[in-house]
């Protein structure tokens, strides 16, 4: 496997993860809904990325996969899996911050002296 770990493809899913995971967790009240939306977005992006890498591999570019079709690309699996898990972590962080912000009390007590 070449030393550059498919930077174009990895960059695509990393960018989508950063741009979508945290805002989904922050903006959606339900963490489950945020996770399902992230799964859908990540699946679409991963499929698009995989098709792009396979097209390049068929055209004799080994950017996405090893030259040997029998070899398993463990590096690709590890990096994309790590990005996937980081996305869920960003959802959790975003959800906690969003919940804190929504539950913050900003009301002023207008009742005269008690």
N, CA, C and O of each residue as an XYZ file, in Angstrom:
456
protein
N       0.847     -1.175      0.000
C       0.000      0.000      0.000
C       0.883      1.224      0.000
O       1.922      1.245      0.660
N       0.488      2.226     -0.721
C       1.280      3.451     -0.778
C       1.174      4.193      0.547
O       0.241      3.991      1.324
N       2.151      5.051      0.778
C       2.207      5.741      2.063
C       1.111      6.792      2.196
O       0.680      7.098      3.308
N       0.652      7.352      1.063
C      -0.445      8.322      1.197
C      -1.751      7.549      1.313
O      -2.129      6.804      0.409
N      -2.438      7.736      2.442
C      -3.672      6.990      2.715
C      -4.822      7.691      2.040
O      -5.603      8.367      2.709
N      -4.950      7.552      0.746
C      -6.115      8.004     -0.009
C      -6.615      9.351      0.500
O      -7.767      9.480      0.914
N      -5.770     10.317      0.468
C      -6.072     11.609      1.068
C      -7.344     12.221      0.506
O      -8.119     12.817      1.253
N      -7.575     12.087     -0.783
C      -8.775     12.677     -1.368
C     -10.043     12.092     -0.778
O     -10.948     12.836     -0.402
N     -10.124     10.783     -0.691
C     -11.317     10.136     -0.157
C     -11.470     10.347      1.333
O     -12.566     10.633      1.815
N     -10.389     10.209      2.055
C     -10.435     10.405      3.507
C     -10.798     11.845      3.829
O     -11.553     12.107      4.765
N     -10.265     12.768      3.059
C     -10.565     14.175      3.285
C     -12.062     14.442      3.079
O     -12.659     15.249      3.793
N     -12.654     13.764      2.106
C     -14.081     13.964      1.827
C     -14.940     13.567      3.031
O     -15.798     14.342      3.454
N     -14.723     12.378      3.583
C     -15.572     11.964      4.707
C     -15.207     12.703      5.993
O     -16.070     12.925      6.843
N     -13.945     13.086      6.144
C     -13.560     13.870      7.324
C     -14.237     15.237      7.295
O     -14.708     15.724      8.323
N     -14.282     15.843      6.132
C     -14.918     17.148      5.992
C     -16.418     17.063      6.266
O     -16.970     17.906      6.973
N     -17.067     16.063      5.719
C     -18.501     15.875      5.948
C     -18.771     15.596      7.423
O     -19.757     16.082      7.977
N     -17.897     14.814      8.061
C     -18.068     14.511      9.482
C     -17.988     15.774     10.326
O     -18.836     16.004     11.188
N     -16.975     16.590     10.081
C     -16.808     17.812     10.866
C     -17.946     18.794     10.601
O     -18.441     19.436     11.527
N     -18.357     18.914      9.351
C     -19.398     19.876      9.006
C     -20.804     19.446      9.444
O     -21.678     20.294      9.627
N     -21.027     18.142      9.614
C     -22.383     17.667      9.904
C     -22.580     17.134     11.320
O     -23.623     17.390     11.922
N     -21.625     16.409     11.863
C     -21.857     15.695     13.129
C     -22.131     16.642     14.294
O     -23.140     16.494     14.983
N     -21.255     17.604     14.521
C     -21.454     18.513     15.647
C     -22.746     19.327     15.508
O     -23.519     19.400     16.463
N     -23.004     19.942     14.342
C     -24.259     20.693     14.216
C     -25.509     19.823     14.402
O     -26.501     20.283     14.969
N     -25.469     18.583     13.934
C     -26.620     17.702     14.139
C     -26.861     17.467     15.626
O     -27.997     17.539     16.095
N     -25.786     17.184     16.368
C     -25.928     16.975     17.802
C     -26.383     18.223     18.525
O     -27.163     18.146     19.473
N     -25.903     19.366     18.085
C     -26.228     20.630     18.737
C     -27.658     21.076     18.448
O     -28.351     21.566     19.340
N     -28.093     20.908     17.219
C     -29.376     21.464     16.803
C     -30.574     20.547     17.040
O     -31.683     21.034     17.258
N     -30.375     19.251     17.001
C     -31.500     18.323     17.174
C     -31.668     17.968     18.647
O     -30.694     17.671     19.339
N     -32.895     18.000     19.112
C     -33.168     17.683     20.525
C     -32.924     16.211     20.830
O     -32.468     15.869     21.921
N     -33.220     15.355     19.890
C     -33.075     13.917     20.094
C     -31.699     13.462     19.603
O     -31.341     13.659     18.441
N     -30.947     12.857     20.499
C     -29.629     12.331     20.104
C     -29.790     11.194     19.103
O     -28.970     11.036     18.198
N     -30.847     10.405     19.264
C     -31.113      9.319     18.321
C     -31.342      9.871     16.914
O     -30.812      9.337     15.939
N     -32.126     10.933     16.814
C     -32.369     11.544     15.500
C     -31.074     12.070     14.896
O     -30.849     11.938     13.693
N     -30.227     12.662     15.719
C     -28.943     13.168     15.233
C     -28.068     12.023     14.733
O     -27.417     12.138     13.695
N     -28.057     10.920     15.475
C     -27.249      9.766     15.062
C     -27.770      9.149     13.767
O     -26.983      8.797     12.888
N     -29.085      9.016     13.643
C     -29.661      8.446     12.421
C     -29.378      9.355     11.225
O     -29.051      8.869     10.142
N     -29.501     10.658     11.412
C     -29.196     11.595     10.326
C     -27.718     11.506      9.945
O     -27.382     11.541      8.761
N     -26.840     11.393     10.932
C     -25.405     11.264     10.660
C     -25.101      9.966      9.916
O     -24.296      9.951      8.984
N     -25.743      8.889     10.328
C     -25.548      7.605      9.642
C     -25.954      7.727      8.177
O     -25.247      7.242      7.293
N     -27.083      8.370      7.918
C     -27.551      8.536      6.538
C     -26.577      9.391      5.726
O     -26.240      9.042      4.594
N     -26.127     10.502      6.294
C     -25.201     11.389      5.577
C     -23.869     10.695      5.351
O     -23.310     10.766      4.257
N     -23.352     10.023      6.380
C     -22.069      9.336      6.254
C     -22.164      8.205      5.236
O     -21.247      8.011      4.438
N     -23.262      7.460      5.261
C     -23.426      6.336      4.315
C     -23.427      6.827      2.876
O     -22.793      6.226      2.009
N     -24.137      7.913      2.623
C     -24.170      8.462      1.273
C     -22.776      8.929      0.855
O     -22.332      8.642     -0.257
N     -22.095      9.639      1.732
C     -20.763     10.146      1.412
C     -19.771      9.002      1.229
O     -18.949      9.030      0.312
N     -19.846      7.999      2.096
C     -18.942      6.857      1.997
C     -19.165      6.106      0.691
O     -18.206      5.677      0.050
N     -20.424      5.944      0.293
C     -20.728      5.272     -0.971
C     -20.181      6.067     -2.146
O     -19.558      5.504     -3.046
N     -20.411      7.372     -2.137
C     -19.901      8.234     -3.207
C     -18.375      8.163     -3.272
O     -17.797      8.050     -4.353
N     -17.734      8.231     -2.116
C     -16.281      8.155     -2.050
C     -15.778      6.807     -2.562
O     -14.805      6.753     -3.314
N     -16.433      5.725     -2.161
C     -16.009      4.387     -2.590
C     -16.114      4.225     -4.099
O     -15.219      3.665     -4.731
N     -17.209      4.717     -4.678
C     -17.372      4.631     -6.133
C     -16.272      5.422     -6.833
O     -15.718      4.965     -7.833
N     -15.957      6.596     -6.317
C     -14.900      7.419     -6.899
C     -13.547      6.709     -6.815
O     -12.778      6.725     -7.776
N     -13.258      6.090     -5.678
C     -11.985      5.375     -5.524
C     -11.918      4.135     -6.413
O     -10.865      3.831     -6.973
N     -13.030      3.419     -6.548
C     -13.052      2.228     -7.421
C     -12.859      2.639     -8.878
O     -12.146      1.968     -9.624
N     -13.491      3.740     -9.286
C     -13.311      4.221    -10.663
C     -11.845      4.547    -10.922
O     -11.310      4.228    -11.984
N     -11.204      5.178     -9.959
C      -9.787      5.483    -10.111
C      -8.938      4.228    -10.124
O      -7.967      4.143    -10.877
N      -9.293      3.248     -9.294
C      -8.531      2.004     -9.221
C      -8.642      1.230    -10.531
O      -7.662      0.647    -10.995
N      -9.829      1.224    -11.127
C     -10.017      0.559    -12.415
C      -9.193      1.265    -13.493
O      -8.703      0.626    -14.423
N      -9.046      2.566    -13.364
C      -8.248      3.339    -14.312
C      -6.761      3.342    -13.987
O      -6.041      4.237    -14.431
N      -6.283      2.367    -13.225
C      -4.866      2.187    -12.883
C      -4.320      3.215    -11.908
O      -3.117      3.477    -11.907
N      -5.157      3.794    -11.091
C      -4.653      4.626     -9.992
C      -4.802      3.812     -8.716
O      -5.875      3.273     -8.449
N      -3.769      3.721     -7.950
C      -3.842      2.947     -6.702
C      -4.006      3.875     -5.513
O      -3.556      3.565     -4.410
N      -4.641      4.996     -5.730
C      -4.867      5.971     -4.670
C      -5.741      5.403     -3.561
O      -5.497      5.678     -2.387
N      -6.736      4.630     -3.904
C      -7.697      4.173     -2.916
C      -7.506      2.760     -2.425
O      -7.922      2.422     -1.316
N      -6.888      1.939     -3.230
C      -6.778      0.538     -2.878
C      -5.399      0.016     -3.262
O      -4.718      0.613     -4.095
N      -4.983     -1.100     -2.657
C      -3.698     -1.687     -3.032
C      -3.712     -2.165     -4.487
O      -4.774     -2.409     -5.060
N      -2.528     -2.293     -5.069
C      -2.443     -2.766     -6.458
C      -2.948     -4.185     -6.583
O      -3.562     -4.535     -7.590
N      -2.701     -5.007     -5.582
C      -3.130     -6.399     -5.604
C      -4.604     -6.489     -5.214
O      -4.958     -6.110     -4.098
N      -5.479     -6.982     -6.108
C      -6.909     -7.053     -5.782
C      -7.228     -8.034     -4.655
O      -8.315     -7.971     -4.080
N      -6.311     -8.930     -4.330
C      -6.532     -9.899     -3.254
C      -6.181     -9.326     -1.877
O      -6.565     -9.892     -0.854
N      -5.456     -8.212     -1.852
C      -5.030     -7.620     -0.584
C      -6.177     -6.838      0.048
O      -6.979     -6.214     -0.647
N      -6.241     -6.885      1.364
C      -7.260     -6.151      2.104
C      -6.658     -4.821      2.546
O      -5.528     -4.766      3.031
N      -7.417     -3.771      2.373
C      -6.937     -2.430      2.718
C      -7.317     -2.109      4.168
O      -8.291     -1.401      4.422
N      -6.534     -2.639      5.111
C      -6.815     -2.439      6.523
C      -6.645     -0.983      6.945
O      -7.367     -0.497      7.815
N      -5.698     -0.296      6.333
C      -5.482      1.115      6.677
C      -6.726      1.942      6.356
O      -7.146      2.792      7.140
N      -7.299      1.674      5.194
C      -8.512      2.379      4.767
C      -9.648      2.114      5.743
O     -10.367      3.038      6.125
N      -9.812      0.876      6.142
C     -10.849      0.500      7.098
C     -10.625      1.189      8.438
O     -11.571      1.703      9.034
N      -9.392      1.205      8.913
C      -9.085      1.804     10.217
C      -9.337      3.311     10.207
O      -9.934      3.848     11.141
N      -8.892      3.983      9.172
C      -9.039      5.436      9.126
C     -10.502      5.837      8.972
O     -10.972      6.726      9.682
N     -11.221      5.205      8.069
C     -12.638      5.560      7.896
C     -13.453      5.179      9.129
O     -14.376      5.902      9.505
N     -13.126      4.067      9.755
C     -13.811      3.677     10.992
C     -13.555      4.668     12.109
O     -14.464      5.002     12.869
N     -12.325      5.139     12.213
C     -11.997      6.139     13.240
C     -12.754      7.441     12.983
O     -13.267      8.052     13.919
N     -12.826      7.865     11.732
C     -13.568      9.088     11.407
C     -15.047      8.914     11.732
O     -15.692      9.846     12.212
N     -15.580      7.736     11.476
C     -16.984      7.438     11.779
C     -17.246      7.562     13.280
O     -18.233      8.171     13.693
N     -16.361      6.984     14.092
C     -16.518      7.053     15.545
C     -16.326      8.475     16.074
O     -17.019      8.896     17.000
N     -15.398      9.200     15.492
C     -15.197     10.599     15.879
C     -16.473     11.397     15.616
O     -16.829     12.281     16.396
N     -17.154     11.087     14.524
C     -18.418     11.757     14.217
C     -19.454     11.538     15.310
O     -20.163     12.472     15.683
N     -19.551     10.311     15.830
C     -20.494     10.055     16.921
C     -20.070     10.794     18.189
O     -20.916     11.270     18.946
N     -18.772     10.889     18.415
C     -18.290     11.679     19.549
C     -18.665     13.142     19.409
O     -19.058     13.780     20.386
N     -18.549     13.677     18.205
C     -18.946     15.067     17.968
C     -20.440     15.266     18.174
O     -20.869     16.319     18.646
N     -21.222     14.272     17.828
C     -22.663     14.350     18.068
C     -22.943     14.430     19.562
O     -23.765     15.237     19.997
N     -22.266     13.599     20.351
C     -22.480     13.597     21.801
C     -22.083     14.945     22.402
O     -22.814     15.497     23.224
N     -20.933     15.474     21.996
C     -20.492     16.773     22.504
C     -21.476     17.867     22.094
O     -21.861     18.699     22.915
N     -21.878     17.864     20.834
C     -22.836     18.851     20.361
C     -24.167     18.747     21.077
O     -24.790     19.764     21.384
N     -24.608     17.528     21.347
C     -25.882     17.333     22.037
C     -25.810     17.852     23.473
O     -26.751     18.484     23.953
N     -24.704     17.590     24.152
C     -24.555     18.089     25.530
C     -24.558     19.615     25.566
O     -25.220     20.221     26.409
N     -23.821     20.230     24.653
C     -23.784     21.684     24.616
C     -25.146     22.269     24.231
O     -25.581     23.273     24.794
N     -25.804     21.634     23.275
C     -27.127     22.099     22.866
C     -28.148     21.963     23.975
O     -28.994     22.840     24.151
N     -28.082     20.870     24.729
C     -29.003     20.666     25.848
C     -28.754     21.706     26.931
O     -29.701     22.260     27.489
N     -27.485     21.975     27.233
C     -27.169     23.016     28.217
C     -27.720     24.360     27.776
O     -28.281     25.105     28.579
N     -27.562     24.661     26.524
C     -28.026     25.951     26.009
C     -29.552     26.049     26.042
O     -30.103     27.095     26.385
N     -30.229     24.960     25.687
C     -31.689     24.975     25.696
C     -32.250     25.038     27.110
O     -33.304     25.635     27.330
N     -31.567     24.434     28.066
C     -32.062     24.388     29.443
C     -31.624     25.587     30.276
O     -32.010     25.703     31.439
N     -30.858     26.440     29.722
C     -30.376     27.615     30.449
C     -31.566     28.518     30.750
O     -32.386     28.801     29.876
N     -31.644     28.959     31.980
C     -32.748     29.841     32.357
C     -32.312     31.283     32.158
O     -31.307     31.729     32.712
N     -33.072     31.983     31.374
C     -32.760     33.385     31.109
C     -33.873     34.295     31.613
O     -33.865     35.500     31.364
N     -34.819     33.710     32.318
C     -35.935     34.504     32.823
C     -35.479     35.366     34.001
O     -34.628     34.962     34.794
N     -36.054     36.536     34.094
C     -35.746     37.453     35.183
C     -36.907     37.416     36.166
O     -38.072     37.423     35.768
N     -36.583     37.376     37.435
C     -37.627     37.379     38.470
C     -38.122     38.808     38.666
O     -37.398     39.660     39.181
N     -39.357     39.060     38.250
C     -39.925     40.407     38.325
C     -40.787     40.621     39.564
O     -41.363     41.690     39.761
N     -40.863     39.593     40.387
C     -41.650     39.702     41.606
C     -40.930     40.636     42.579
O     -39.754     40.432     42.881
N     -41.647     41.681     43.080
C     -40.978     42.582     44.018
C     -40.542     41.832     45.274
O     -40.910     40.671     45.458
N     -39.809     42.442     46.089
C     -39.188     41.847     47.281
C     -40.059     40.776     47.905
O     -41.258     40.967     48.107
N     -39.456     39.678     48.199
C     -40.177     38.554     48.807
C     -39.996     38.589     50.282
O     -40.521     37.730     50.989
